[in-house]
């Protein structure tokens, strides 16, 4: 009788784990915009460096332009805007 429960357990645990893994895999495939490399993004982060505890300088590419922005806890400020040198040719 105990052997029957152990056999059921050994069969059902991998089955349930496989179903959970399959559901998560399907959910991830169905979600648009996840970092799967299938979709081109309109905004691209080129580089970012920290400035102190809460500030950061970032270069962002958007609409064939490179934008230098300052990001802090409650504010984002545009510092400079240039044409994208890679696409200017």
N, CA, C and O atoms as a GROMACS GRO file, in nm:
protein
  356
    1UNK      N    1   0.083  -0.119   0.000
    1UNK     CA    2   0.000   0.000   0.000
    1UNK      C    3   0.088   0.126   0.000
    1UNK      O    4   0.060   0.219  -0.075
    2UNK      N    5   0.190   0.128   0.081
    2UNK     CA    6   0.281   0.243   0.085
    2UNK      C    7   0.357   0.255  -0.046
    2UNK      O    8   0.387   0.365  -0.092
    3UNK      N    9   0.389   0.141  -0.107
    3UNK     CA   10   0.460   0.140  -0.235
    3UNK      C   11   0.377   0.207  -0.344
    3UNK      O   12   0.431   0.275  -0.431
    4UNK      N   13   0.248   0.188  -0.339
    4UNK     CA   14   0.157   0.251  -0.436
    4UNK      C   15   0.162   0.404  -0.425
    4UNK      O   16   0.166   0.472  -0.527
    5UNK      N   17   0.163   0.457  -0.304
    5UNK     CA   18   0.172   0.602  -0.285
    5UNK      C   19   0.306   0.657  -0.332
    5UNK      O   20   0.311   0.765  -0.392
    6UNK      N   21   0.412   0.586  -0.305
    6UNK     CA   22   0.545   0.631  -0.347
    6UNK      C   23   0.556   0.632  -0.499
    6UNK      O   24   0.612   0.724  -0.557
    7UNK      N   25   0.502   0.528  -0.564
    7UNK     CA   26   0.504   0.524  -0.710
    7UNK      C   27   0.422   0.638  -0.770
    7UNK      O   28   0.464   0.700  -0.868
    8UNK      N   29   0.306   0.665  -0.713
    8UNK     CA   30   0.224   0.778  -0.760
    8UNK      C   31   0.300   0.910  -0.742
    8UNK      O   32   0.298   0.996  -0.830
    9UNK      N   33   0.365   0.924  -0.628
    9UNK     CA   34   0.442   1.045  -0.600
    9UNK      C   35   0.557   1.062  -0.699
    9UNK      O   36   0.580   1.171  -0.751
   10UNK      N   37   0.628   0.953  -0.726
   10UNK     CA   38   0.740   0.958  -0.820
   10UNK      C   39   0.693   0.988  -0.962
   10UNK      O   40   0.770   1.040  -1.043
   11UNK      N   41   0.570   0.956  -0.994
   11UNK     CA   42   0.516   0.985  -1.126
   11UNK      C   43   0.458   1.127  -1.134
   11UNK      O   44   0.479   1.197  -1.232
   12UNK      N   45   0.384   1.168  -1.031
   12UNK     CA   46   0.312   1.295  -1.036
   12UNK      C   47   0.400   1.418  -1.014
   12UNK      O   48   0.375   1.522  -1.075
   13UNK      N   49   0.502   1.409  -0.930
   13UNK     CA   50   0.587   1.526  -0.904
   13UNK      C   51   0.659   1.572  -1.030
   13UNK      O   52   0.654   1.691  -1.061
   14UNK      N   53   0.726   1.484  -1.106
   14UNK     CA   54   0.787   1.531  -1.232
   14UNK      C   55   0.683   1.578  -1.334
   14UNK      O   56   0.710   1.669  -1.412
   15UNK      N   57   0.566   1.516  -1.334
   15UNK     CA   58   0.461   1.557  -1.427
   15UNK      C   59   0.414   1.699  -1.397
   15UNK      O   60   0.402   1.781  -1.488
   16UNK      N   61   0.389   1.729  -1.271
   16UNK     CA   62   0.346   1.864  -1.232
   16UNK      C   63   0.458   1.965  -1.257
   16UNK      O   64   0.432   2.076  -1.303
   17UNK      N   65   0.581   1.929  -1.226
   17UNK     CA   66   0.694   2.019  -1.251
   17UNK      C   67   0.710   2.046  -1.400
   17UNK      O   68   0.736   2.160  -1.440
   18UNK      N   69   0.694   1.945  -1.482
   18UNK     CA   70   0.702   1.963  -1.627
   18UNK      C   71   0.590   2.051  -1.679
   18UNK      O   72   0.613   2.134  -1.768
   19UNK      N   73   0.471   2.035  -1.626
   19UNK     CA   74   0.359   2.120  -1.668
   19UNK      C   75   0.382   2.265  -1.627
   19UNK      O   76   0.351   2.356  -1.703
   20UNK      N   77   0.437   2.288  -1.508
   20UNK     CA   78   0.467   2.424  -1.463
   20UNK      C   79   0.575   2.486  -1.551
   20UNK      O   80   0.563   2.602  -1.592
   21UNK      N   81   0.679   2.411  -1.580
   21UNK     CA   82   0.785   2.461  -1.668
   21UNK      C   83   0.731   2.492  -1.806
   21UNK      O   84   0.764   2.596  -1.864
   22UNK      N   85   0.647   2.405  -1.860
   22UNK     CA   86   0.588   2.428  -1.992
   22UNK      C   87   0.499   2.551  -1.994
   22UNK      O   88   0.500   2.627  -2.091
   23UNK      N   89   0.421   2.571  -1.889
   23UNK     CA   90   0.334   2.689  -1.883
   23UNK      C   91   0.416   2.817  -1.876
   23UNK      O   92   0.383   2.915  -1.942
   24UNK      N   93   0.523   2.817  -1.798
   24UNK     CA   94   0.609   2.935  -1.791
   24UNK      C   95   0.679   2.961  -1.924
   24UNK      O   96   0.694   3.076  -1.964
   25UNK      N   97   0.722   2.857  -1.992
   25UNK     CA   98   0.788   2.872  -2.122
   25UNK      C   99   0.691   2.930  -2.224
   25UNK      O  100   0.727   3.020  -2.300
   26UNK      N  101   0.567   2.879  -2.227
   26UNK     CA  102   0.466   2.932  -2.320
   26UNK      C  103   0.431   3.077  -2.287
   26UNK      O  104   0.414   3.158  -2.378
   27UNK      N  105   0.420   3.109  -2.159
   27UNK     CA  106   0.387   3.245  -2.119
   27UNK      C  107   0.496   3.342  -2.164
   27UNK      O  108   0.467   3.451  -2.211
   28UNK      N  109   0.621   3.300  -2.149
   28UNK     CA  110   0.731   3.387  -2.190
   28UNK      C  111   0.734   3.405  -2.341
   28UNK      O  112   0.763   3.515  -2.388
   29UNK      N  113   0.706   3.303  -2.416
   29UNK     CA  114   0.704   3.312  -2.562
   29UNK      C  115   0.589   3.402  -2.610
   29UNK      O  116   0.602   3.470  -2.712
   30UNK      N  117   0.479   3.402  -2.537
   30UNK     CA  118   0.362   3.479  -2.579
   30UNK      C  119   0.372   3.626  -2.540
   30UNK      O  120   0.298   3.708  -2.596
   31UNK      N  121   0.458   3.662  -2.447
   31UNK     CA  122   0.470   3.800  -2.401
   31UNK      C  123   0.548   3.884  -2.500
   31UNK      O  124   0.666   3.856  -2.523
   32UNK      N  125   0.487   3.987  -2.560
   32UNK     CA  126   0.563   4.075  -2.648
   32UNK      C  127   0.648   4.171  -2.567
   32UNK      O  128   0.609   4.214  -2.458
   33UNK      N  129   0.764   4.204  -2.619
   33UNK     CA  130   0.847   4.305  -2.555
   33UNK      C  131   0.945   4.254  -2.452
   33UNK      O  132   1.022   4.332  -2.397
   34UNK      N  133   0.944   4.126  -2.425
   34UNK     CA  134   1.046   4.074  -2.335
   34UNK      C  135   1.179   4.070  -2.407
   34UNK      O  136   1.184   4.068  -2.530
   35UNK      N  137   1.284   4.070  -2.332
   35UNK     CA  138   1.418   4.074  -2.392
   35UNK      C  139   1.452   3.939  -2.454
   35UNK      O  140   1.537   3.867  -2.403
   36UNK      N  141   1.388   3.907  -2.561
   36UNK     CA  142   1.412   3.782  -2.630
   36UNK      C  143   1.488   3.804  -2.761
   36UNK      O  144   1.521   3.708  -2.830
   37UNK      N  145   1.516   3.930  -2.796
   37UNK     CA  146   1.588   3.959  -2.918
   37UNK      C  147   1.503   3.950  -3.043
   37UNK      O  148   1.558   3.944  -3.153
   38UNK      N  149   1.373   3.949  -3.031
   38UNK     CA  150   1.286   3.934  -3.146
   38UNK      C  151   1.226   4.067  -3.190
   38UNK      O  152   1.170   4.074  -3.300
   39UNK      N  153   1.236   4.172  -3.111
   39UNK     CA  154   1.170   4.297  -3.143
   39UNK      C  155   1.269   4.411  -3.134
   39UNK      O  156   1.346   4.419  -3.038
   40UNK      N  157   1.268   4.498  -3.233
   40UNK     CA  158   1.354   4.616  -3.232
   40UNK      C  159   1.291   4.721  -3.142
   40UNK      O  160   1.172   4.750  -3.155
   41UNK      N  161   1.367   4.778  -3.054
   41UNK     CA  162   1.316   4.878  -2.961
   41UNK      C  163   1.338   5.018  -3.018
   41UNK      O  164   1.435   5.042  -3.090
   42UNK      N  165   1.248   5.109  -2.984
   42UNK     CA  166   1.259   5.247  -3.031
   42UNK      C  167   1.364   5.324  -2.952
   42UNK      O  168   1.428   5.415  -3.006
   43UNK      N  169   1.382   5.290  -2.826
   43UNK     CA  170   1.479   5.358  -2.740
   43UNK      C  171   1.587   5.256  -2.702
   43UNK      O  172   1.556   5.144  -2.662
   44UNK      N  173   1.712   5.297  -2.716
   44UNK     CA  174   1.824   5.207  -2.688
   44UNK      C  175   1.922   5.277  -2.594
   44UNK      O  176   1.965   5.388  -2.621
   45UNK      N  177   1.956   5.213  -2.484
   45UNK     CA  178   2.054   5.266  -2.389
   45UNK      C  179   2.193   5.233  -2.440
   45UNK      O  180   2.230   5.116  -2.452
   46UNK      N  181   2.272   5.337  -2.472
   46UNK     CA  182   2.406   5.318  -2.524
   46UNK      C  183   2.506   5.301  -2.410
   46UNK      O  184   2.586   5.207  -2.411
   47UNK      N  185   2.503   5.392  -2.312
   47UNK     CA  186   2.596   5.386  -2.200
   47UNK      C  187   2.538   5.462  -2.083
   47UNK      O  188   2.456   5.553  -2.101
   48UNK      N  189   2.578   5.426  -1.963
   48UNK     CA  190   2.534   5.496  -1.842
   48UNK      C  191   2.643   5.486  -1.737
   48UNK      O  192   2.708   5.383  -1.722
   49UNK      N  193   2.663   5.597  -1.665
   49UNK     CA  194   2.760   5.597  -1.556
   49UNK      C  195   2.696   5.660  -1.433
   49UNK      O  196   2.618   5.755  -1.446
   50UNK      N  197   2.726   5.609  -1.314
   50UNK     CA  198   2.669   5.666  -1.193
   50UNK      C  199   2.737   5.797  -1.155
   50UNK      O  200   2.857   5.815  -1.174
   51UNK      N  201   2.657   5.887  -1.101
   51UNK     CA  202   2.706   6.014  -1.046
   51UNK      C  203   2.657   6.023  -0.903
   51UNK      O  204   2.548   6.075  -0.878
   52UNK      N  205   2.733   5.976  -0.811
   52UNK     CA  206   2.692   5.980  -0.672
   52UNK      C  207   2.597   5.867  -0.638
   52UNK      O  208   2.590   5.766  -0.707
   53UNK      N  209   2.522   5.887  -0.529
   53UNK     CA  210   2.436   5.781  -0.477
   53UNK      C  211   2.310   5.762  -0.560
   53UNK      O  212   2.265   5.649  -0.577
   54UNK      N  213   2.252   5.871  -0.610
   54UNK     CA  214   2.123   5.857  -0.679
   54UNK      C  215   2.124   5.910  -0.821
   54UNK      O  216   2.024   5.895  -0.892
   55UNK      N  217   2.232   5.971  -0.865
   55UNK     CA  218   2.235   6.029  -0.999
   55UNK      C  219   2.304   5.940  -1.100
   55UNK      O  220   2.381   5.851  -1.063
   56UNK      N  221   2.274   5.964  -1.227
   56UNK     CA  222   2.332   5.883  -1.335
   56UNK      C  223   2.330   5.966  -1.463
   56UNK      O  224   2.233   6.036  -1.491
   57UNK      N  225   2.437   5.956  -1.541
   57UNK     CA  226   2.442   6.012  -1.676
   57UNK      C  227   2.420   5.898  -1.773
   57UNK      O  228   2.477   5.790  -1.757
   58UNK      N  229   2.337   5.922  -1.874
   58UNK     CA  230   2.308   5.815  -1.970
   58UNK      C  231   2.306   5.871  -2.111
   58UNK      O  232   2.260   5.983  -2.134
   59UNK      N  233   2.356   5.792  -2.204
   59UNK     CA  234   2.345   5.823  -2.346
   59UNK      C  235   2.240   5.728  -2.402
   59UNK      O  236   2.252   5.606  -2.392
   60UNK      N  237   2.136   5.788  -2.462
   60UNK     CA  238   2.023   5.712  -2.514
   60UNK      C  239   2.008   5.741  -2.662
   60UNK      O  240   2.022   5.855  -2.705
   61UNK      N  241   1.980   5.637  -2.740
   61UNK     CA  242   1.958   5.654  -2.883
   61UNK      C  243   1.808   5.649  -2.909
   61UNK      O  244   1.740   5.555  -2.866
   62UNK      N  245   1.757   5.751  -2.980
   62UNK     CA  246   1.615   5.757  -3.012
   62UNK      C  247   1.596   5.837  -3.139
   62UNK      O  248   1.647   5.948  -3.150
   63UNK      N  249   1.525   5.784  -3.235
   63UNK     CA  250   1.490   5.852  -3.361
   63UNK      C  251   1.612   5.910  -3.430
   63UNK      O  252   1.614   6.028  -3.464
   64UNK      N  253   1.715   5.828  -3.451
   64UNK     CA  254   1.839   5.868  -3.518
   64UNK      C  255   1.911   5.982  -3.448
   64UNK      O  256   1.981   6.060  -3.513
   65UNK      N  257   1.894   5.993  -3.318
   65UNK     CA  258   1.963   6.094  -3.238
   65UNK      C  259   2.020   6.027  -3.114
   65UNK      O  260   1.967   5.927  -3.065
   66UNK      N  261   2.128   6.085  -3.065
   66UNK     CA  262   2.182   6.042  -2.936
   66UNK      C  263   2.156   6.153  -2.836
   66UNK      O  264   2.189   6.269  -2.859
   67UNK      N  265   2.096   6.115  -2.724
   67UNK     CA  266   2.060   6.210  -2.620
   67UNK      C  267   2.142   6.182  -2.496
   67UNK      O  268   2.151   6.068  -2.450
   68UNK      N  269   2.203   6.287  -2.441
   68UNK     CA  270   2.273   6.276  -2.313
   68UNK      C  271   2.176   6.326  -2.207
   68UNK      O  272   2.135   6.442  -2.210
   69UNK      N  273   2.139   6.240  -2.115
   69UNK     CA  274   2.042   6.277  -2.013
   69UNK      C  275   2.100   6.255  -1.873
   69UNK      O  276   2.183   6.166  -1.851
   70UNK      N  277   2.055   6.338  -1.781
   70UNK     CA  278   2.090   6.324  -1.640
   70UNK      C  279   1.967   6.269  -1.569
   70UNK      O  280   1.858   6.324  -1.580
   71UNK      N  281   1.985   6.160  -1.498
   71UNK     CA  282   1.875   6.094  -1.429
   71UNK      C  283   1.904   6.097  -1.280
   71UNK      O  284   2.009   6.052  -1.236
   72UNK      N  285   1.810   6.151  -1.204
   72UNK     CA  286   1.823   6.149  -1.058
   72UNK      C  287   1.694   6.090  -1.001
   72UNK      O  288   1.607   6.046  -1.075
   73UNK      N  289   1.684   6.090  -0.872
   73UNK     CA  290   1.572   6.023  -0.806
   73UNK      C  291   1.436   6.073  -0.855
   73UNK      O  292   1.346   5.991  -0.879
   74UNK      N  293   1.416   6.201  -0.870
   74UNK     CA  294   1.285   6.253  -0.910
   74UNK      C  295   1.285   6.331  -1.038
   74UNK      O  296   1.190   6.406  -1.064
   75UNK      N  297   1.388   6.318  -1.121
   75UNK     CA  298   1.399   6.406  -1.236
   75UNK      C  299   1.482   6.342  -1.347
   75UNK      O  300   1.578   6.270  -1.321
   76UNK      N  301   1.444   6.371  -1.472
   76UNK     CA  302   1.522   6.336  -1.590
   76UNK      C  303   1.538   6.464  -1.670
   76UNK      O  304   1.440   6.531  -1.702
   77UNK      N  305   1.662   6.499  -1.703
   77UNK     CA  306   1.689   6.626  -1.770
   77UNK      C  307   1.776   6.601  -1.894
   77UNK      O  308   1.876   6.531  -1.887
   78UNK      N  309   1.735   6.660  -2.007
   78UNK     CA  310   1.811   6.650  -2.130
   78UNK      C  311   1.928   6.748  -2.124
   78UNK      O  312   1.907   6.868  -2.103
   79UNK      N  313   2.050   6.698  -2.142
   79UNK     CA  314   2.169   6.782  -2.137
   79UNK      C  315   2.221   6.816  -2.276
   79UNK      O  316   2.266   6.928  -2.299
   80UNK      N  317   2.214   6.720  -2.368
   80UNK     CA  318   2.268   6.742  -2.502
   80UNK      C  319   2.197   6.650  -2.600
   80UNK      O  320   2.151   6.541  -2.564
   81UNK      N  321   2.190   6.695  -2.725
   81UNK     CA  322   2.127   6.616  -2.830
   81UNK      C  323   2.211   6.627  -2.956
   81UNK      O  324   2.242   6.738  -3.001
   82UNK      N  325   2.250   6.513  -3.014
   82UNK     CA  326   2.329   6.514  -3.136
   82UNK      C  327   2.273   6.412  -3.234
   82UNK      O  328   2.199   6.320  -3.196
   83UNK      N  329   2.309   6.429  -3.362
   83UNK     CA  330   2.271   6.329  -3.462
   83UNK      C  331   2.349   6.202  -3.434
   83UNK      O  332   2.462   6.207  -3.387
   84UNK      N  333   2.289   6.090  -3.463
   84UNK     CA  334   2.354   5.961  -3.439
   84UNK      C  335   2.468   5.944  -3.538
   84UNK      O  336   2.442   5.935  -3.658
   85UNK      N  337   2.593   5.940  -3.493
   85UNK     CA  338   2.706   5.931  -3.586
   85UNK      C  339   2.709   5.801  -3.666
   85UNK      O  340   2.763   5.798  -3.776
   86UNK      N  341   2.654   5.695  -3.613
   86UNK     CA  342   2.655   5.566  -3.684
   86UNK      C  343   2.561   5.568  -3.803
   86UNK      O  344   2.586   5.497  -3.901
   87UNK      N  345   2.454   5.646  -3.798
   87UNK     CA  346   2.356   5.649  -3.906
   87UNK      C  347   2.367   5.773  -3.992
   87UNK      O  348   2.285   5.793  -4.082
   88UNK      N  349   2.466   5.858  -3.967
   88UNK     CA  350   2.481   5.982  -4.044
   88UNK      C  351   2.542   5.957  -4.181
   88UNK      O  352   2.532   6.043  -4.268
   89UNK      N  353   2.606   5.841  -4.203
   89UNK     CA  354   2.672   5.811  -4.330
   89UNK      C  355   2.576   5.790  -4.441
   89UNK      O  356   2.616   5.764  -4.554
   0.00000   0.00000   0.00000
